[in-house]
Amino acid sequence: PTQSPQVITDAGDHGPASPGVATLPCKSCAATFGLASEGQGCQSCSVKGCKRCSEFLDECEECLEGSTLFLSRSNGSVVQECLPCAPHCSRCVLLGPGHCDPEQCDQGFSLTPTGVCAPCSMHCGNCSRSGPGHCDAGHCRAGYGLQDGLECSRCQVDQCDACDSGLGKCDVCREGFGLTPDRSCEACAEACKRCRGAGISDSCAECIPGFGLDGGRCLACADQCEGCDFTGPGQCDVGKCSVGWVANNISGAGSVCVRDLRVD
């Protein structure tokens, strides 16, 4: 059936407009819709699973993610279908239905020699280089480390996020903790979110909200302030005041947060 004119006249993805609304002709339709000829607006593509189709609606130009266009003949006519790729695959334009193109497997999966996606080792986020059942360096989940280039094992250091160098030696500590010389993790200084090393004075690299970095130390910002790295302790950076408050320069106090009178 004929659709009413469309609201949007510029490029972008948009579906049919609400009936009865005075609009301008549409130039672009939402996924699975095509811009029909003769001013008929956006109508559903005829091919199931088609993302983008021509003005004739029955000619698919691109299938939805996870499927690919397949052509066959029936009674002398060309038939279009959007057929699924292999499970855990987002694109199979090159290898065709039931398979997966290189580097198109979902996270945590990798391509096999037969062109399908198989899982990485347990607790691994990426194995595109090492292949299924293995894990790429630096891609074990937080709290795990790569051992023998194959599997991810739990780190044996408390508060450790990554330990590829060895289960008993931490490479990266969790937020709020820093590495010690013996590769264990100890708490950073008070109000420090990320520090270059535990037990080292003035070693903070990032503070928690409400504090600003000053010479490797975290000092309190102004009241109702989330950050003061630029203006300094006791003040507030522009755009860092809490909701309902705004930064204002006050003589003798610098940039502090005051009530936003525009907010009811």
C-alpha positions, 0 to 999 in steps of 0.5 A: 500500500502507498505510504504517506509522505516522509518527514525527513528530507536529508540523508539518514535512516528513517522509517515511515512517518505517522499518518496524517502528518504534513511532511516533505518527500523522504530521501532515505529510509530505515533498515529493511525499508526501500524508497519506492518509486513514484513518491510512494515513500518507504516500504518494506523490502520484499526479500526477507532479511534485506537491509537495503533494497532498490526502488523496486523493493524486490531487488536487495542490495545489502543484507542485515549483519550476520547474513549475505546475499545469495542468488539462485535460479527458479523457473528461469528467474533469478531468486534473491535470498539473505542467508545466514553466515556461520554462527558468531559471525557478522559478515560472510560476503567473501566466503558465502552463507554458512561461513565467515570472512576473515576477522569477522568472528564475534569477540571471543571467537576466531576463524577455523581453516574450514571458515567457521568461528570457534571459541578462544580459550576460557577467559579470553577476549581475542584470539584472532592471531593465535586461533581457536582454543588459544589466546592473543597476548594481552587479551586475557580477561581482567584478573587472568594472565596468558600462560604458555601462549595458550590459555588464560589462568587466574593471577596469583597476585591480589588486586592484579588485572593482568599477569602475562609475565607470570601468574605470581608477577603482576603486570597491571594492577587494578584501579586504586593500586600500584605495582611494587618492586616485587610485582605485587599490588599495593594501594595507591595514596588516598584519593588516587585512582591510578598511580605509577607505583606503590610506596612511591611518594607523589606518584599518582597519575589520576585522582578520583572524582572530587580531587585534583592532581597537584605534583603527583598528589591528590588534593580536594577540589572546591565543594560540589566539584568533580574535577580541578586538574586545570584550575588546581586544588580548592577550585573547579574546572569548567563543566566539572561542577555537580548537577545544579551547580556552575563554575564561577570566578569569585574574587579571592576564591578563584573558580568555585561552584555556585548554585545554577539559578537557571535550574528550578 
